[in-house]
Amino acid sequence: MFGLLGGKLSHSLSPQIHSRLCDYEYRLFPTEPQNLDKFFSDNSLEGFNVTIPYKIEAFNRCAERSETAEKVGSVNTVVRRPDGSFYGDNTDYFGFMYMAKKCGCDFKGKKVLILGSGGASLTVSHAVRDAGAAQTVVVSRSGEDNYSNISRHYDADIIVNTTPVGMYPNNGERLIDLEKFTRCRKALDLIYNPARTVFLLDAQRLGIDCINGLYMLVAQALRAAEIFTGKSIPLNRIDEIYDEIIKEQKNIVLVGMPGCGKSTAAALLSEKTGRECVDTDAIVEAGGEKIPDIFAKYGEEEFRRRETEAVRLAGKDKGKIIATGGGAILRPENRIALRENSTVIFLKAPIEALATDGRPLSESEQALRKMYERRLPLYLETADFAVEVDPNPEITVRRICECVCL
């Protein structure tokens, strides 16, 4: 039996990855700092991986370490030797370099800014130096290079986030204003949940090549599985497993004008795929009041506040079909929440086809046209794909499935 040692592990994809790599049992072992000694002395595992915040602690507890682990000063893969002592390796190094290659990163001669100074940062620092980086700067909260003087590094060519800022469940957080880094051409985030952190969403908006940490996670797991079993695994399994997990984990979010058929399409899509259907308007109404009544009693601002909470909650989910209210894209924080963990589809319907019954802001065609003109740029900004709505909902759903390769 093998497993993963770390702090908070409820979001971990490691069991799903290892089950695809090899036929062995793999469990999660969330452990508090005060119980770390007990874990190392009492566990009966043949080997285990290590994640935040124990990679340096694991290094210190290994009787022998690989050359890579010794160089980096951090261990994320541990195996038990016949005498009961531990041997430590660092498969994150391989994982990070695989991830960087997928993003087309050439570190040679570049200035690389690394956010964070923990165990993952140590690995990244050594990897980029070995790859020929001209300058490597590690930014921490209290070090010589910190977030109060980060302006002196606005000339960085490549930025790597190794911190947990923006990671589930604290979606939506950001460390830096990426717009200030005018020379940055690559942005790498070791976080994989959510799939697109605010850091990566900013990079996409600015036209910066970017990638999340799932490739690194799968690649290091493959190398760890080889160490656990002593068997070679084809490298093409990394890309295959990555694609499988992305398809499983990402939500499909439907946005569009009120009355365009989002709820109908979501229900049909749920039936077709077997995925649970979530409606943000239904989450709002779960409080006991219907949306028209909320508008009448408290006004639009209160409804938008409740809607934002519903969108934030739904956006953190995985593998769901999510139908949103027509105005869910109005607030910037909602657009971020909808995009972080999802493929967003804009359902585009002609004005005359929109249903208006029971919709407080859609009482006339003139009002609808003004609303559409105001919201269209926001729908397009939020969506990954735009789909023309057909009078036959089955055809609309077929078009959605083509976009997301279902």
N, C-alpha and C positions, 0 to 999 in steps of 0.2 A: 504494500500500500504506500501511496505517495500523497503529497498534499501541498498546501500553500500556507505559510506563516506570515501574518501581518497584523495590522491594527484593525481597521474596519474593512471587512471583506464582502459585505452583502452585495456589492455591485460587481464582484469579480467574474470574469468570463473564463478563468483558467480551467475549471472543471469541464466546460464545454469543449475547450480547445484540446485538452489532454485526452478526452474521450475519443476525439477524432484522430489523434496521433497514434495511440497505442491501447492495448487491451489490459489496462490495470485500473485499480480503484484510486481515485484522486479526490481528496476532501479539503475543505477549507478549515483553517485553524486560527480564527480571530483570537488574538491574545493581548491582554493588557500588559504594560511594562513590568508590573510587579510579579507577573506570572511567567516571565520569559525564562528564568533559570529553571523553573519546573518543567517547562516545555522541552528544553534541551536535555534535561536529565531523565525525563519520564516517558517521552514519546517512543513508540515502537515502529516508527516509519523507516522504510528502507532509504528514503530520500525525500527532500522537500524543496520547494522554491521559497524565496523570501521576498517580501515587498515592503512598502512604506510601513513603519519607519525603522525596520530592523536590519537593513543590509550591512551596515557597519558593525552592529552587534554580532551578526552572524559571522562576519570576517574574524572578529576577535575570538569566537568560540570554536573555530576550526583548527584542528591539530596540524593539518596540512592544507595548502591552497595551490591552485593552478598558477601558472606564470601570469596569466591575464589578471586573475584576482589579486595576486601580489602587487602587480603594477598599478592597478586601479585603487586598491585598498577597500574594496567592496565585494560582497558575496551575495548572489541571489539564487544559487543552486547548490544544495548540500546533499551529499550521500553518506550513508553510514558504512564504515569499514568493518571488516570481520571482528576487529578488536573492540568495536563499539564506539570508537572515536569518529570524528566527522572530517570529511574532505570537502573543501569549498571551491566553487568555480564561479566565474562571472559570465553567464550567457547573455546578459544584457548588452555587452559590448558587440557581439555578433548581431543581436537583434536591432540595435540602434543603427549599425552600419547598413544592414539590409533595408531598414526604413529609409535612411538617407538616400540610398541608391534608388529606391522607388520614387523618391521626390526629385531625382536628378541633381542631387547636391554634389558639388565639387568644392571641397573645403580648401584646396590648395591656394595659398596666397590670400585667403579671405579673412576678414575680421568676423569672429563668431561671438555672439553674445549669448551667454547661458544664464537663464533665470533660475535661481535656486542653487543651494550649496549642499544638498544631502547626498545620499548614496548614489542616486541616479545621476546627479550632476558630476560626481567623480568619474563615472563611466563615460559620460558624454565628453567631458573635458579631455580625457586621455584619447578617446577615439578621434576627436577632431584634430588634436595635435598630431597624432600618428598619421592622419590623412593630409597633413601639410598646411594646416591653418597658419596664417601669418601672425594672428593675434587671437588669443582666447581670453574673454573677460567673463568672470563668474560674478553675478549680481546676487546679493543676499540682503536681508532686511537691515543688518547691522554691520556688514563688512565694509572694507575700504571702498568697494564699489557697491552702492546701494541705490534704492529707488529715489532718494532725494537728490542724488547727483548723476542720475542716469543720462542726463542730457549730454554729457561729455562722450556718450557712446551712440549718439544718434547716427553715426556713420557706419554702424554695423551692417555687414552684408548678409549675414544669416543669423536668425534668432531661434533659440531652442528653449522651450519651456519645460523645465523638469520639476516644477512645483505642483502641488495639488490645487492651486487656485483655479476655480472654474469647474472642478470635478464634481460629479454627483455626490451628495445631494445639493451642493452649493452652486448649482448652475447659474450662469449669468454674471459671474464675477470676472473682473479683468485686472491685470497687474500694470499694464503699460498702455500708452496711447500709441498704437502702431503707426499712425499717420506721421508722427514726428521722425520716424526712421526712414528717411527718403531714399536711402541706398539699399534698403533691405529687399532682397529678391527671393528669399526662401524663409518659410516659417514652419518649424517642426514642433509639435506638441506631443509630449509623452502620454497625455491623457487620452483615453479612448471612450470614456463615458462621462459626458455626452460625446457623440461622434464629431460634432462641430462645436467646440468651445467658442466663447466670444473672441478669443485670440485668433482662432482660425476663421471665424466669420468676418472679422475685421480684415484679415489677410485676403480672403476671397473678394471682398468689396474693393480692396485696393489693387487687385490684380497681382498679388504676390503668390507664387507657387507654395502650396502648403499641404500638410499631411498630419493625420492624427496618429496616436500611439498604437493602434491595433496591429499594424504590420510588425512593429517592434515586439509586441506581446506574443504574437504567434510565432515569430522567428526565434525568439529566445526560448519559447516553450519547446519548439522542435529540437533545438540543440540540447535543452535540458532532458527531454525524453530520450535522446540518444545516449546521454550520460547515464540516465537511470537504467536503461535496458541493455546498453552495449550494442545496440543495433543501429544501422544507418537508415535514415528516412529521406526519401527524395525531396529536394528543395521545392519542387513544384507544389508540394502539399501546403506550403505557406500561403500561396496565392489562392489555392482552392479553399482552404479553411477560412481565409480572410473574406472571400466572396460569400461563402455560406453564412458566416456570422453577421456580416453587414445586412444581408437580405433578411435574416431572422430578427435582428435587433431593431432595425429602423422602423419607426412609425410611418404610416402614410397619412398625411394631413391634407384635408380638402379645404381650400379657401375660395371665396367668391361672393358675389352680391347676394343680399337676402333674396330668398325665393328661387335661387338658380338650381336647386336640386341636390345640395350637398348631403343632406340627411338621407335622401333616397339612395343616392349613389353609395354612400358609406354603408348603408344596410346591405345593399346588394354585394358590395365588395367584401364585406364581412362574411356573408353567406358563401361567397365563392372561395375565399381564402382560408376560412376557419379562424380568422383573427377576431378578437373582441372589438366591438364598435363602441367608441366613446364620443359623446356629443357635448361640447363645452356649454351650450345653452342648457342642456339637461343638468349639468353639474351646477350651474347657477340656480336653476329652479329647484334643485334638491334641497335648498334652504327653506322651501315651503311656500315661496311666492312665484307666481308666473311673471314672465318678463314684461308684458304690458302693464301689470300691476306695479312692478318695480319702477318703471318709467313714470307711471302716474303718481305714485306716492313720493318717490325720492328724486326723480329726475335722471337724466342720462348719465351724469357724472358718477352717481352711485352705482348704476348698472355697469359702467365701464370698470369701476374698481372691482366689482365682483367678477366680472368677466376676466379681468387680468389674473385674478387668483385662480380661476378655473383653467385658464390657458397655461399658467405656470405649472399647475398640478398635472394636467394632461401631457404637457410637453416633456416631462421627466420620465414618462412611461416608455415601454419598449414593445415593439412588435404589435402595435395597435393600429386600428383605423380610426382617425380622429376627424370628426366633422366640426367645423367652427361656425360661430356667428358671423354675419356679413361684415361687421365692424371690428372683428378681432385683430385685424392688421393695423388699426389706427394708432396704437401705442407702440413706440419703438421697443419697449421691453417685451411686448407680446410677439413682435416679429422675430426677436432673438429666441424666445422660448419655443416658438413653433419650428424654427429651423435647426436648433441644436441637435436634436435626436431624430430627425424626420426627413423624409422626402416630401416636399410640399407641392401640391398640384393646384393650380388655379383653374377653376371651372368657369369658362367664359361663355356666357349666355346672352342673347340679344335682349335689350331692355323690354321689348313687348312680350317676352316669354317669362318674365319674372313674376312669381306669385307675390301678392301684396296683402292678402288677408291676415289680420292679426299682427301686422308688422308696424310698429309705431312710427318709424322713420320713412316708410315707403308708401305713403297714402296717395300719391299722385305720380303720373308719368314724369311730370316736370321735376318733382323732387327726386325721383329715381335717376333722372339724367344728370342732375347736378351732383348727386351722390356718386354716380359712376365715374364722372370726370375727375372728382376729387380722389377717389379710392383706387382707380386703375393703376397709377404709378406705384402704389403701395402693394397691390396684389402682385404686380410684375417683379417688384424688388424682393418680395418674400418667396415667391414660387421658384422651384427648380424646373417645373414644366407647366405649360399652359395647354389645356384640353378644351376643345370646342364641345359644348353640351349639345347632345342630340335629343330630339323629342322622345326617343326610345332610350330609357335609362340603361338598358343592357349594352347598347352601343357605347354610351359614355363610359361605362365601367370597363369595357373591352379596351378603349383608348387609354384609360388610366393604367391598366395592367401592362399594356405595351410600353408605357413610359418607365414603369418600375420593374420591368422584366419578370412579371409573374405569369 
